[in-house]
Amino acid sequence: MSTSQDRPYDIVLLGATGFTGRLTAAYLAEHAPSGLRWALAGRNRRRLEEVRRDLADLDPDGAKGLAELPLLHADSTDADSLAALAACTRVLVTTVGPYVEHGAPLVAACAAAGTDYLDLTGEPEFVDRMYLAHHEEAVASGARLVHCCGFDSIPHDLGAYFTVQQLPEGEPVTMRGVVRAGAGFSGGTFHSALAAFSRGRQMAAAMKQRRAAEPRPSGRSVRARGGRPHRDPVTGYWLLPLPTIDAFVVARSAAALERYGPRFTYSHYAGTKTLRYAAGGAAGMAALLGAAQVPVLRRAILSRVPAGEGPSPSRRSTSWFTVDFVAEAGGRQVRTRVSGGDPGYDETAKMLAESALCLAMDDNPPTSGQVTTAVAMGDHLLSRLQAAGLRFEVLTER
Ligand SMILES: NC(=O)c1ccc[n+]([C@@H]2O[C@H](COP(=O)([O-])OP(=O)(O)OC[C@H]3O[C@@H](n4cnc5c(N)ncnc54)[C@H](OP(=O)(O)O)[C@@H]3O)[C@@H](O)[C@H]2O)c1
């Protein structure tokens, strides 16, 4: 194996022709430092050339060389093409989802080649299966496998990381995270969410196997709790338990980092201002979950939301999110907030691209195997995202 420093590229983006991939490519085109060696990859040369032409329009005097950006062939059904891709770059970023359908061969290729890997999955089954299949090999090869580098789960993971730093050290911590957002979905996100909803049994089985295989932190305890619907006295919002991957990611960071204290308990919620919205949200989610179990209904819903499309620039410009954290430790309580613009796409592209730049360029703690964003990049990624306009604030402390 070559050392990853010898490779032709620092960053390769696979899936650059998709909705989120294009936004990520545009972010990199605008923010990559000069000298960064990067390339676009995909299965369709004509569509890659189209993306490159759009990028070149951002660079009219040609100073960034975007018109000559290398284009690489890779198809997630062709293991040889993925092995060649993983061997030619230090960091491989993929937006090719649903990950449970398309993702595993690329994780395998990166773990084998010692290549750092980043994705946008929010699919718990995929992350657990990749832990079971590739964590040990990645530890041995030195690859950092970092899933969930978009809205799932960076604001939650780094928000909890930021919040813990406001608390006294060495004390048990109880924390809740409350998500609010106004935004639209892309076809790719919708397809991935419905695929995950339809695989409840497989998801539970992968989780159980992982729990049996993964070592627990010694001398400390970490719990991600379901929570119950209630009105939050601190934020004033109505809270509904939110069974997304975010709570697991926060708990994995807490298990890996001593700073989260000897006993860390986290619960994760969606927040609404009124009970009526809370009830409507719960009913909508239950209906979608139910429909996902019936193949004919699932296909009918998916045909209305085509892959490759997503919210328009004007819709995205009015989209927003906040994640509030309320945490208690050692008799102190803090309320913090992470906030930004369009969560699913503009901010997700920023988070994914900054994660790639962070892994490629910053002096991060030495880690390998499947690691969270807080563990792999912690302070460096936090600083990058703050500089890029995501807000991490302390709202109240007492
Ligand atoms: N967690 C988050 O916060 C978050 C936010 C946004 C998106 N996502 C996830 O990101 C993923 C992408 O979403 P999206 O809306 O960008 O999807 P999309 O527009 O449908 O894009 C999918 C991309 O995958 C490529 N692709 C599909 N099959 C392939 C194959 N066999 N080999 C190589 N490339 C292949 C497509 O290439 P072609 O152009 O050749 O078809 C396209 O570039 C989804 O899983 C979504 O859930 C997550």
The ligand as a Tripos MOL2 file, in Angstrom:
@<TRIPOS>MOLECULE
LIG
   48    52     1     0     0
SMALL
NO_CHARGES

@<TRIPOS>ATOM
      1 N1        -27.8090   13.4980    6.4370 N.am      1 LIG1
      2 C1        -28.1210   14.6120    5.8510 C.2       1 LIG1
      3 O1        -28.2620   15.6070    6.4900 O.2       1 LIG1
      4 C2        -28.3090   14.5820    4.3670 C.ar      1 LIG1
      5 C3        -28.5610   15.7470    3.6460 C.ar      1 LIG1
      6 C4        -28.6580   15.6690    2.2530 C.ar      1 LIG1
      7 C5        -28.5370   14.4480    1.6290 C.ar      1 LIG1
      8 N2        -28.3150   13.3310    2.3840 N.ar      1 LIG1
      9 C6        -28.1700   12.0080    1.7680 C.3       1 LIG1
     10 O2        -27.2810   12.1180    0.6780 O.3       1 LIG1
     11 C7        -27.6420   11.1780   -0.3290 C.3       1 LIG1
     12 C8        -27.7390   11.9100   -1.6630 C.3       1 LIG1
     13 O3        -28.8570   12.7720   -1.6780 O.3       1 LIG1
     14 P1        -29.1700   13.6300   -2.9870 P.3       1 LIG1
     15 O4        -30.4430   14.3120   -2.7890 O.co2     1 LIG1
     16 O5        -27.9540   14.4130   -3.3750 O.co2     1 LIG1
     17 O6        -29.3560   12.4050   -4.0380 O.3       1 LIG1
     18 P2        -29.3300   12.4210   -5.6280 P.3       1 LIG1
     19 O7        -29.5470   13.8060   -6.1400 O.co2     1 LIG1
     20 O8        -30.2520   11.3560   -6.0590 O.co2     1 LIG1
     21 O9        -27.8090   12.0140   -5.9860 O.3       1 LIG1
     22 C9        -27.3480   10.7130   -5.9010 C.3       1 LIG1
     23 C10       -25.9440   10.6140   -6.5250 C.3       1 LIG1
     24 O10       -25.5540    9.2500   -6.4630 O.3       1 LIG1
     25 C11       -25.0510    8.8770   -7.7400 C.3       1 LIG1
     26 N3        -25.2160    7.4370   -7.9460 N.ar      1 LIG1
     27 C12       -26.3670    6.7050   -7.8970 C.ar      1 LIG1
     28 N4        -26.1060    5.4150   -8.1560 N.ar      1 LIG1
     29 C13       -24.7550    5.3320   -8.3620 C.ar      1 LIG1
     30 C14       -23.8750    4.2740   -8.6660 C.ar      1 LIG1
     31 N5        -24.3060    3.0080   -8.8490 N.pl3     1 LIG1
     32 N6        -22.5430    4.5600   -8.7810 N.ar      1 LIG1
     33 C15       -22.0760    5.8060   -8.6240 C.ar      1 LIG1
     34 N7        -22.8660    6.8600   -8.3640 N.ar      1 LIG1
     35 C16       -24.1900    6.6230   -8.2260 C.ar      1 LIG1
     36 C17       -25.8700    9.6810   -8.7130 C.3       1 LIG1
     37 O11       -25.1870    9.7010   -9.9600 O.3       1 LIG1
     38 P3        -25.9420    9.9420  -11.3900 P.3       1 LIG1
     39 O12       -25.9750   11.4350  -11.5680 O.co2     1 LIG1
     40 O13       -25.0400    9.2630  -12.3520 O.co2     1 LIG1
     41 O14       -27.3100    9.3290  -11.2840 O.co2     1 LIG1
     42 C18       -25.8710   11.0300   -7.9880 C.3       1 LIG1
     43 O15       -24.6280   11.6910   -8.2280 O.3       1 LIG1
     44 C19       -28.9610   10.5300    0.1490 C.3       1 LIG1
     45 O16       -28.6720    9.3030    0.7490 O.3       1 LIG1
     46 C20       -29.4840   11.5060    1.1870 C.3       1 LIG1
     47 O17       -30.2720   10.8960    2.1880 O.3       1 LIG1
     48 C21       -28.2080   13.3730    3.7250 C.ar      1 LIG1
@<TRIPOS>BOND
     1     1     2 1
     2     2     3 2
     3     2     4 1
     4     4     5 ar
     5     4    48 ar
     6     5     6 ar
     7     6     7 ar
     8     7     8 ar
     9     8     9 1
    10     8    48 ar
    11     9    10 1
    12     9    46 1
    13    10    11 1
    14    11    12 1
    15    11    44 1
    16    12    13 1
    17    13    14 1
    18    14    15 2
    19    14    16 1
    20    14    17 1
    21    17    18 1
    22    18    19 2
    23    18    20 1
    24    18    21 1
    25    21    22 1
    26    22    23 1
    27    23    24 1
    28    23    42 1
    29    24    25 1
    30    25    26 1
    31    25    36 1
    32    26    27 ar
    33    26    35 ar
    34    27    28 ar
    35    28    29 ar
    36    29    30 ar
    37    29    35 ar
    38    30    31 1
    39    30    32 ar
    40    32    33 ar
    41    33    34 ar
    42    34    35 ar
    43    36    37 1
    44    36    42 1
    45    37    38 1
    46    38    39 2
    47    38    40 1
    48    38    41 1
    49    42    43 1
    50    44    45 1
    51    44    46 1
    52    46    47 1
@<TRIPOS>SUBSTRUCTURE
     1 LIG1         1 GROUP 0 **** ****
